[in-house]
Every structure is written in C-alpha cells, then in structure tokens.
Amino acid sequence: MPTEVFVEGMEDGHPFEKRVTVSMKEAFKEELLHFADCVSTGREPDTGAAEARGDVALLHRIFGAIKRPLEG
C-alpha cells in the first residue's frame, strides 16, 4: 500500500487539504529490512535507543491522556 500523508492548511484565507503519496513501499516492511541489515552488517540503526525510548515515553503520555477522560 502506498504511504500517504494528509496535509491541511490555509492558503489565501481558504482552508485546504492535500493527500501526498510519499512512498509506494510498505513502511513496516522497510523498517524490518533496515533492522535486518543492521543486525547482519553491524551498522548503527537510523534511530538509536535513546530516540526509541523517547518515542515510547511519548506514546505512554498520549495513551495516559486518552485514558484519563474515559475514567472520569
């Protein structure tokens, strides 16, 4: 499936929305191929452990913010 990005904004005082196809490759498959290459060659991944921890922390904050209103 193509990877699409939806862009919203204002132009000359009018809202717009554009759909942009950024890749025809499947993102998760590409991540797995990159990881496999790093493991087999010893190359450093594009995203390091510190960035991964930051991503996980952000997801925890997002899920926590979603969960709180439902509990109240």
C-alpha positions in Angstrom: 0.0 0.0 0.0 1.3 3.5 -0.7 2.2 5.6 2.3 0.1 8.7 2.2 0.3 11.9 4.2 -2.7 14.3 4.6 -1.7 18.0 4.7 -4.1 20.6 6.0 -3.6 24.3 6.0 -4.7 27.8 4.9 -4.0 29.4 1.6 -5.2 32.9 0.7 -7.7 32.7 3.6 -9.2 29.4 2.5 -8.6 26.0 4.1 -7.2 23.2 2.0 -6.4 19.5 2.4 -4.0 17.6 0.1 -3.2 14.0 0.0 0.5 13.4 -0.8 1.9 9.9 -1.6 5.4 9.8 -0.1 6.2 6.2 -0.9 4.9 3.2 -2.6 6.8 1.0 -0.2 5.2 -0.5 2.9 6.7 1.3 5.9 6.8 -1.6 8.4 8.4 -3.9 5.9 11.1 -1.3 5.2 11.8 -0.9 8.9 12.2 -4.7 9.2 14.6 -4.8 6.2 16.6 -1.9 7.7 16.8 -3.7 11.1 17.9 -7.0 9.4 20.6 -5.1 7.5 21.9 -3.5 10.8 21.9 -6.9 12.5 23.8 -8.7 9.7 26.3 -5.9 9.0 26.7 -4.4 12.4 25.7 -1.0 11.1 24.1 1.5 13.5 20.3 1.9 13.0 18.9 5.2 11.7 17.1 5.6 15.0 19.0 4.8 18.1 18.0 3.5 21.5 17.6 7.0 23.1 15.2 8.1 20.3 13.3 4.8 20.7 12.9 5.4 24.5 11.7 8.9 23.7 9.1 7.5 21.3 7.8 5.0 23.9 7.6 7.7 26.6 5.6 9.9 24.2 3.2 7.0 23.5 2.7 6.4 27.2 1.9 10.1 27.7 -0.6 10.0 24.8 -2.3 6.9 26.0 -2.4 8.3 29.5 -4.1 11.5 28.3 -6.7 9.4 26.3 -7.4 7.1 29.2 -7.9 9.8 31.9 -11.1 11.4 30.4 -12.7 7.9 30.0 -12.1 7.0 33.6 -13.6 10.2 35.0 
